[in-house]
């Protein structure tokens, strides 16, 4: 029986329009969280990725496009 491959979730950290650091989850059109400090946003995204066995893209140039 072949193995099912699941895509790992991806979390992006990028500067939002309001000057905050936003964390986006792949497939979710709005930010899941916003932070004043880059380090806080990156740490939050890392925690989400660790919990969900995903990956993080830090300082993406823009928010991901809605799927």
Secondary structure as GFF3:
##gff-version 3
##sequence-region A 1 67
A	DSSP	beta_strand	10	15	.	.	.	ID=ss1
A	DSSP	beta_strand	21	25	.	.	.	ID=ss2
A	DSSP	beta_strand	33	35	.	.	.	ID=ss3
A	DSSP	alpha_helix	38	52	.	.	.	ID=ss4
A	DSSP	beta_strand	55	58	.	.	.	ID=ss5
###
